[in-house]
Amino acid sequence: MGFINNAKAKGATDEARKAYTEGRSVLVYKFIEANKTSMTTAPMTGVGEQIEAVEAEGWTLANMAAAESKTLGGERAAVICLFRRR
């Protein structure tokens, strides 16, 4: 993982730890990826690693949804993940 993706994974890990400390059993987290084009099939760079970072804190991915948008800076994909913990 590159520097930016490492920082994003650390942010996700920090939020997962915080939610656990607060005694929460549900965590909803949004991961954003910049796309060159949405017309190709390709790995979502860093998203899998960020999900793994949250799951390493004891959370389990329960549901996921995705959305794409076009901005002045390019295309973005947002992956909204619902994690659960018992």
C-alpha positions as CSV (number, residue, x, y, z in Angstrom):
1,M,0.0,0.0,0.0
2,G,1.2,3.5,-0.7
3,F,1.5,6.4,1.7
4,I,-2.0,7.7,1.1
5,N,-3.7,4.3,1.4
6,N,-1.7,3.6,4.6
7,A,-2.9,6.9,6.1
8,K,-6.5,6.0,5.1
9,A,-6.2,2.5,6.7
10,K,-4.8,4.1,9.9
11,G,-7.8,6.5,10.0
12,A,-10.2,3.6,9.5
13,T,-8.4,1.6,12.2
14,D,-8.5,4.5,14.6
15,E,-12.3,4.9,14.1
16,A,-12.8,1.2,14.6
17,R,-11.0,1.3,17.9
18,K,-12.9,4.3,19.0
19,A,-16.2,2.8,18.2
20,Y,-15.2,-0.4,20.1
21,T,-14.1,1.7,23.1
22,E,-17.5,3.5,23.1
23,G,-19.2,0.1,23.2
24,R,-20.8,0.4,19.8
25,S,-21.8,-2.8,17.9
26,V,-22.3,-1.1,14.5
27,L,-19.8,1.0,12.6
28,V,-20.6,2.6,9.2
29,Y,-17.6,3.8,7.3
30,K,-17.2,5.4,3.9
31,F,-14.1,4.6,1.8
32,I,-13.4,6.9,-1.2
33,E,-11.3,6.0,-4.2
34,A,-10.3,8.3,-7.1
35,N,-11.0,6.6,-10.5
36,K,-9.4,7.3,-13.8
37,T,-12.5,6.0,-15.5
38,S,-15.5,4.1,-14.3
39,M,-15.7,2.4,-17.7
40,T,-13.1,-0.2,-16.7
41,T,-13.1,-3.2,-14.4
42,A,-10.2,-3.0,-12.0
43,P,-9.2,-3.4,-8.3
44,M,-10.2,-0.5,-6.0
45,T,-6.8,0.5,-4.9
46,G,-6.5,0.5,-1.1
47,V,-10.2,-0.2,-0.4
48,G,-9.7,-3.9,0.4
49,E,-6.7,-3.1,2.6
50,Q,-8.8,-0.6,4.5
51,I,-11.6,-3.0,5.0
52,E,-9.0,-5.6,6.3
53,A,-7.7,-3.0,8.7
54,V,-11.1,-2.5,10.2
55,E,-11.7,-6.2,10.4
56,A,-8.4,-6.7,12.1
57,E,-9.9,-4.7,15.0
58,G,-12.6,-7.3,15.5
59,W,-15.3,-5.9,13.2
60,T,-17.0,-8.0,10.5
61,L,-18.2,-6.5,7.2
62,A,-21.9,-7.1,7.1
63,N,-23.1,-5.0,4.1
64,M,-21.6,-2.8,1.4
65,A,-23.0,-0.3,-1.1
66,A,-21.2,1.8,-3.7
67,A,-21.8,5.0,-5.5
68,E,-19.9,6.9,-8.2
69,S,-19.7,10.6,-8.8
70,K,-18.0,13.0,-11.2
71,T,-16.3,16.1,-9.8
72,L,-14.1,18.8,-11.2
73,G,-11.2,16.8,-9.9
74,G,-12.2,13.6,-11.7
75,E,-14.3,10.6,-10.8
76,R,-14.8,9.2,-7.4
77,A,-16.2,5.9,-6.1
78,A,-17.5,5.8,-2.5
79,V,-17.9,2.4,-0.8
80,I,-20.2,2.6,2.2
81,C,-19.5,-0.3,4.6
82,L,-21.6,-1.5,7.6
83,F,-19.5,-3.4,10.1
84,R,-20.9,-5.3,13.0
85,R,-19.3,-6.5,16.2
86,R,-20.7,-8.6,19.0
